[in-house]
């Protein structure tokens, strides 16, 4: 019985072993080998090769190699701070740069873990990550610095920039709290000193620093960023008469760490936090090396334009005759040496409609450094002559205020760019009418007019003015020099019914009628106060006289004319203004863009403006691509450069 039982047990054991062997053979036949490959797509291959703490919150292959080298893989998984301290102590004696790279990654991941646990020590871990990334890229050592071909190079730049963003606490408005003083890091102590003198503007005048990368952008075609080191910021400045909504300036913060791992471990290391204007500085010097700064010039612009009221302002002002207390907006503080470019909007418009052009122009480092951009705003239903007075006097007043002794040569090279009605205002800042405009309205001298002194003074400023001596270049975009075909009599009557004219405030009671009997006013405005639409009528004799006035000799003029696609240029229009009205003699160049009337944001319009601004600096550059010269001038005129653009 016992023998039978033993035999049965042996059989069962043998059968079990056989089954186990067969199972193992089956598994080995159906599964991957312990070491081998798996075929993946090109997209997945790229993702696997670029995985890092910033995009997947995991250690990259490069940092894994360092952990494995020192048998710290499991330690980092279970006790990350112990692994970081061990690697740091190793780096004190071993100056292989890949250790610093691994420390930058591991410190960043530790910051993420601490932040998830709501620990304030997260800020110090992120700061530590930025320092390691800096030392990997720019620190001294026997090992050569990484090249641009090294995948770790760009990741280290991104680690530095992102870690610097997260190394400082945020205030309620999202602004970062930059402070001087010691910072206790997991591996040592670092003393940080703020260095505001590197910034073109006073640090005290900045209310808050917002990380530019904390915002997504919409509404602008391109987000202008320059790659490099540093934290792009939106520097918010207080509201002022020149910036009624407050300013938003592009600034880059750069943490300079002169010491190394040994100094950090001993607690004797220090760093300076420097601030640079993206308008001025594109690089810094570190140990005789030129280091480009990371900048973002679009985020500040979009941040300030994220306001529904300012986008509706142009139409609401046109309809309501609202008073504009701040006719000139400076989006950046005045800086001597930069040439002012003044944008003048058109009818029922406002400065915000220049946003696409401004954003694109500022992407050019030369233009960004050599120019400053101002925006003139006005109530566009007012008489064109009155708005032109406001433009001339506003610019003259600001020039006298900012440069009273005439020490800034750039201020005397001003460029004015006007769209539509704004182009007419620009024309009246660059011509000397003498008595030409006055003679259109009266056979008498102004002093013989029966009117109050203040009314005579106003008429003198409107009709007997002097050009602005500091304007040396003018650009007319879709400008109705001979009037708009849309300003027919029925259109003007309709406009009068729906808008309130600010001229009513100037000509109260029967004063206007009294003037009407003494001046040769068009019959179309008899017994009614004219608006800007009347001023842009092809029947307006003042407009017919203005178009004949040549630009002053010191002014170089350029025309950009919009014509709808598929129309003949010479007989075409842009839906508002005909080519024949926008064309004028005596300009240095004429450029035709296939676009509706509001062409300020068209790529070819912007590229032509860029060409003009570069020419203003004495730099000859190519104009927009695909330019084709017109076969012959549309009308008899001095030679001009004309081009047609087809998107």
C-alpha positions, 0 to 999 in steps of 0.5 A, a space after each residue: 500500500 505504501 509502495 503504491 502511494 510512493 509510486 503515485 506521488 512520484 508520478 504526480 511530481 513527474 507530471 507536475 514537472 512536465 507540465 511546468 516545463 511545457 508551460 515555460 516553453 510555451 511562455 518563452 515561445 509566445 513572449 518577448 525575450 528578456 532583451 530585445 526590440 519592439 517596432 514603433 512608429 516614427 512619432 512614438 520613437 521621437 516621443 520616447 527619445 525626448 521624454 523628460 521631466 518637463 513633458 512627462 514628469 519622468 527621468 530622461 534616459 540621460 539622467 537614468 544613466 547617471 543614476 544607474 552608474 552610481 547605483 542610485 535608481 532605487 534610492 531616487 525612487 524611494 528617497 529622492 532627496 538622499 539620491 540628490 545629496 549623494 549625487 551632489 557630493 559626487 559632483 564636488 569631486 567629479 566634474 563630469 557635466 552629465 552629473 549636473 544635468 541629472 541633478 537638474 532633472 532630479 531636483 525639478 522632479 523633486 520640486 514637482 513632488 513637493 508641490 503636489 504635497 503642498 510643501 513650500 520647500 518646492 520653491 527651493 528645489 526648483 531654484 536648485 534645478 535652475 542652478 544645476 542647469 546653469 552650471 551644466 550649460 555655463 559652469 567651469 570644469 575640465 569637461 567641455 560644455 555641451 554643444 547645440 547638437 546635444 539633446 540635453 543642451 536644449 532641455 537644460 535651457 528649458 529646465 533653467 527657464 521653467 525652474 526659474 519661473 517656479 522658484 519664486 512664490 506667486 502673489 494673488 495676481 499671479 505675479 512673482 515675488 522677487 526678493 533679495 536674501 538667502 535661500 536655504 536649498 536642500 544641498 546648501 545655501 545661496 544668497 540672491 541679490 536683485 540687480 535692477 540696474 540692468 533694466 532700462 526702466 525703474 524697478 520701483 515703477 513696475 507693479 507686478 511681474 507675470 510669467 509670460 509662459 503662464 498665458 496662452 495667446 489668441 487673436 494674433 497670428 504669431 507669438 514672437 519668442 526668441 529662444 535662449 536662457 532666462 524667464 520671459 515676464 510681463 512687467 505691469 506698470 501703473 496707469 498714466 495719461 500716456 497709458 490709460 490702461 497701464 503698461 505691459 512691458 516684455 522683460 526677461 529675468 536672468 539668474 547669474 551664478 558665478 560659483 560652482 558646486 563646491 561653493 554651493 555645498 559650503 554655503 558661500 555661493 551667491 547669485 544675482 537676479 538680473 532684469 533685461 528689457 526685451 526691447 534693448 537686450 537680446 543677449 548677456 555675457 557669461 565668462 566671455 560667452 554670449 548667451 541669448 536671452 529668452 524673450 516674449 514680446 507678444 504676451 505683454 501686448 495680448 495681455 493688455 489687449 484682453 479687454 472688450 471695452 477697448 475693442 468696442 471703443 472705436 465704434 462707440 466713440 464714433 456714435 456717441 462723440 465721447 471725449 478722449 482725454 488721452 489722445 496719445 498712447 505710449 505702450 512703452 516708456 519714452 527712451 531717447 535714441 529710439 525713433 517714434 513711429 506714430 500710428 493713426 487709425 481710421 474711421 470708427 476704429 481705434 489703436 487696437 486694430 494696429 495690433 497685428 502689425 505691431 506684433 509682427 514688426 516687433 519680431 524684427 530685432 532691428 526694429 524692436 531696438 531702434 523704434 518706439 511705437 506711439 498710438 494716436 486716438 481721436 473721435 473719428 466722427 469729428 471734422 477731419 480738420 479738427 482731428 488733424 489739429 489735435 494730431 499736430 498739437 498733441 505731437 508737438 506738445 509731447 515732443 516739447 515735453 519729452 525733448 525740450 532742448 532738442 537733444 534727441 536726434 531720433 525725435 526729429 526723425 518721426 514716422 507717421 503711419 495713417 490708415 484711411 481717415 488717419 492718412 488724411 490726418 497724416 497728410 495734414 501734418 506733413 504739408 504747408 497749405 499757406 492760404 490754399 485751404 483758407 481760400 477755398 472757404 473765403 474770399 476774405 482774410 481771416 481777420 475780416 471775419 465777423 467771429 469771436 477771437 477763439 473761433 478765429 483762432 480755431 479756424 487758423 489752426 485748422 486751415 492756416 497751419 504749419 507742418 510738423 518739422 520733426 516728421 520726416 516720413 509718412 505712410 498712407 494706407 488705404 487713404 481716401 485722398 480724393 474722397 470715398 465713393 461710399 460718402 454719397 449724400 444719402 450716406 452722410 444723411 444717415 450718419 447724421 441721424 445715428 451719430 452725435 457730432 462733437 462739433 455741436 459743442 464748438 458751434 452752439 446756438 446760431 454760431 455755425 449759421 453765422 459762420 456759414 453765411 460768411 464762408 463758402 460752405 458746400 450746400 450739402 452741409 447747409 443748416 447742419 453741422 458737418 461730420 468727418 463723413 462730410 469731410 471725406 466726401 469726393 464733393 468736398 472742395 477742401 479735400 480737392 485742394 488738400 490732395 494737390 498740396 505736395 509733401 514738405 521737402 524733408 518728408 518722404 512719402 509712401 502709399 500702400 493701396 488696397 484693391 479687392 482681388 480680381 479687380 483691375 488696379 486702375 479702376 478697382 477699389 477696396 470696398 471703401 476707397 477707389 485706387 484713383 482716390 488713394 493714388 497720389 503723386 510725389 511719393 517715393 513708393 506705391 504698393 498695392 495689396 490685394 485686400 479689403 479696406 482694413 488691410 493693416 493686418 495683411 502680411 504684405 502690408 506689414 512687410 511693406 511697412 517693415 521695408 519702409 522702416 528699414 529704409 528709414 534707418 538706411 538699410 535696404 531690404 527686399 520688399 514682400 515676396 511675389 512683388 510684380 511691377 505694374 506695367 505702367 503708371 495708372 495716371 501721369 505722375 513722377 516715377 514711383 515704385 508700384 507693386 501688386 501683391 496676390 496672396 
